[in-house]
Amino acid sequence: MPKMKSNSGAKKRFRKTGTGKIKFKKAYKNHILTTKTTKKKRQMRNTGIIAASDERKIRRLLPYLA
């Protein structure tokens, strides 16, 4: 049986934490930042953790994330 392929887009967007959760970079932090509040921009700086309901979908895209 051949090796499974990881989804290339997902490879670039998700990383595994030390405890095995999946983290991601928050959206809407690239341009048109003048209209966004300082609070909103500061919150988007941090990484987010994937919700438990979505974790199965992401793990299917990245079979070697384990």
ROKETOR-291150 format. One line per 5 residues: number of its first residue (from 1); for each residue x, y, z of N, C-alpha, C, O, CB. Coordinates in steps of 0.2 Angstrom, whole numbers, plus 5000, padded with zeros to 4 digits. Glycine has a CB too. Layout:
N
NUM	X Y Z X Y Z X Y Z X Y Z X Y Z | ...
REM end
This chain:
66
1	5004 4994 5000 5000 5000 5000 5004 5006 5000 5009 5007 5004 4995 5000 5006 | 5003 5011 4996 5007 5017 4995 5006 5022 5002 5002 5021 5005 5006 5021 4989 | 5011 5026 5003 5011 5031 5008 5005 5036 5007 5004 5037 5001 5018 5034 5009 | 5002 5038 5012 4997 5043 5012 5000 5050 5011 5005 5051 5013 4992 5043 5018 | 4997 5054 5007 4999 5061 5005 4996 5066 5010 4990 5065 5012 4997 5063 4998
6	5000 5070 5013 4998 5075 5017 4995 5081 5013 4997 5082 5007 5003 5078 5022 | 4990 5085 5015 4987 5090 5011 4992 5096 5012 4994 5098 5017 4980 5092 5014 | 4995 5098 5006 5000 5104 5006 4998 5110 5009 5002 5113 5013 5002 5105 4999 | 4992 5112 5008 4989 5118 5011 4989 5118 5019 4990 5122 5022 4982 5120 5008 | 4987 5112 5021 4986 5111 5028 4993 5110 5032 4994 5113 5037 4982 5104 5030
11	4998 5108 5028 5005 5107 5031 5007 5114 5033 5011 5115 5038 5009 5104 5026 | 5006 5119 5029 5008 5126 5030 5004 5130 5035 5007 5135 5038 5008 5130 5023 | 4999 5127 5037 4994 5131 5041 4994 5129 5048 4992 5132 5053 4987 5131 5038 | 4995 5122 5049 4994 5119 5056 5001 5116 5059 5005 5114 5055 4989 5114 5056 | 5002 5117 5065 5007 5114 5069 5005 5110 5075 4999 5112 5078 5013 5119 5071
16	5009 5105 5077 5007 5102 5083 5010 5105 5089 5016 5107 5089 5009 5094 5083 | 5006 5105 5095 5009 5108 5101 5013 5102 5105 5012 5096 5103 5004 5111 5106 | 5016 5103 5110 5019 5098 5114 5015 5093 5117 5016 5087 5118 5023 5101 5120 | 5008 5095 5119 5003 5091 5122 4999 5087 5116 4995 5083 5118 4999 5095 5126 | 5001 5089 5110 4997 5085 5105 4991 5089 5102 4988 5086 5097 4995 5078 5107
21	4990 5095 5104 4984 5099 5101 4987 5102 5095 4993 5102 5093 4982 5104 5106 | 4982 5104 5091 4984 5107 5084 4983 5115 5085 4978 5117 5087 4980 5104 5078 | 4988 5119 5083 4988 5126 5083 4988 5129 5076 4990 5126 5072 4993 5129 5088 | 4985 5135 5076 4985 5139 5069 4986 5146 5070 4985 5149 5076 4978 5137 5066 | 4988 5150 5065 4988 5157 5065 4981 5160 5064 4978 5158 5060 4994 5159 5060
26	4980 5165 5068 4973 5168 5067 4973 5172 5060 4978 5175 5058 4972 5173 5073 | 4967 5173 5058 4966 5176 5051 4965 5184 5052 4964 5186 5058 4960 5173 5048 | 4964 5187 5047 4963 5195 5046 4968 5199 5049 4967 5204 5052 4956 5196 5050 | 4975 5197 5049 4980 5201 5052 4985 5203 5046 4991 5205 5048 4984 5197 5057 | 4983 5203 5040 4988 5204 5035 4988 5211 5032 4993 5214 5031 4987 5199 5029
31	4982 5214 5030 4981 5221 5027 4975 5224 5030 4971 5221 5033 4982 5220 5020 | 4974 5230 5028 4969 5235 5030 4969 5235 5038 4963 5234 5041 4962 5233 5027 | 4974 5236 5041 4975 5236 5048 4973 5242 5051 4972 5243 5057 4982 5234 5050 | 4972 5248 5047 4970 5254 5050 4963 5254 5053 4962 5258 5057 4971 5260 5045 | 4959 5250 5050 4952 5250 5052 4951 5246 5058 4945 5246 5061 4947 5248 5046
36	4956 5241 5060 4955 5237 5065 4958 5240 5072 4962 5244 5072 4958 5230 5064 | 4954 5238 5077 4956 5241 5084 4963 5238 5086 4965 5233 5084 4951 5240 5089 | 4966 5241 5090 4973 5239 5093 4971 5232 5097 4975 5228 5097 4976 5244 5098 | 4966 5232 5100 4964 5226 5104 4963 5220 5100 4966 5215 5101 4958 5227 5108 | 4960 5221 5094 4959 5216 5089 4965 5213 5086 4966 5207 5086 4954 5218 5084
41	4970 5218 5084 4976 5216 5081 4980 5213 5086 4984 5208 5085 4980 5223 5079 | 4980 5215 5093 4984 5211 5098 4982 5204 5099 4986 5199 5100 4984 5215 5105 | 4975 5203 5099 4972 5196 5100 4974 5192 5094 4975 5186 5095 4965 5197 5101 | 4974 5195 5088 4976 5191 5082 4983 5189 5082 4985 5184 5078 4974 5194 5076 | 4987 5192 5086 4995 5190 5086 4996 5183 5088 5000 5180 5086 4998 5195 5090
46	4992 5181 5093 4992 5174 5096 4990 5169 5092 4986 5170 5088 4989 5174 5103 | 4993 5163 5093 4990 5157 5089 4984 5154 5093 4983 5155 5099 4996 5152 5089 | 4980 5151 5089 4974 5148 5092 4974 5140 5092 4979 5138 5089 4968 5150 5087 | 4970 5137 5096 4970 5130 5096 4964 5127 5093 4958 5130 5094 4970 5127 5104 | 4964 5122 5088 4959 5120 5085 4954 5117 5090 4955 5113 5094 4961 5114 5080
51	4947 5118 5088 4942 5115 5092 4942 5108 5092 4943 5105 5087 4935 5118 5090 | 4939 5104 5097 4939 5097 5097 4935 5094 5091 4936 5089 5089 4937 5094 5104 | 4930 5098 5090 4925 5096 5084 4928 5096 5077 4926 5092 5073 4919 5100 5084 | 4933 5100 5076 4937 5101 5070 4943 5097 5070 4946 5096 5064 4938 5108 5069 | 4946 5094 5075 4952 5091 5076 4952 5085 5071 4958 5084 5068 4954 5089 5083
56	4947 5081 5071 4947 5075 5067 4948 5077 5059 4951 5073 5056 4940 5071 5068 | 4945 5082 5057 4946 5084 5050 4953 5086 5048 4955 5084 5043 4941 5090 5048 | 4956 5090 5053 4963 5092 5052 4968 5086 5052 4972 5085 5048 4965 5097 5057 | 4967 5081 5056 4971 5075 5057 4970 5071 5051 4975 5067 5049 4969 5071 5063 | 4964 5071 5047 4963 5067 5041 4967 5070 5036 4970 5067 5031 4956 5067 5039
61	4968 5077 5036 4972 5080 5031 4980 5079 5032 4984 5080 5027 4971 5088 5031 | 4982 5078 5038 4989 5078 5040 4990 5071 5043 4990 5071 5049 4991 5083 5044 | 4990 5065 5040 4991 5059 5043 4997 5058 5047 4997 5054 5051 4990 5054 5037 | 5002 5061 5045 5009 5060 5049 5009 5065 5055 5015 5065 5058 5014 5061 5044 | 5004 5069 5056 5005 5074 5062 5004 5070 5068 5007 5071 5073 4999 5079 5061
66	5000 5064 5068 4999 5059 5073 4996 5062 5079 4995 5059 5084 5006 5056 5075
REM end
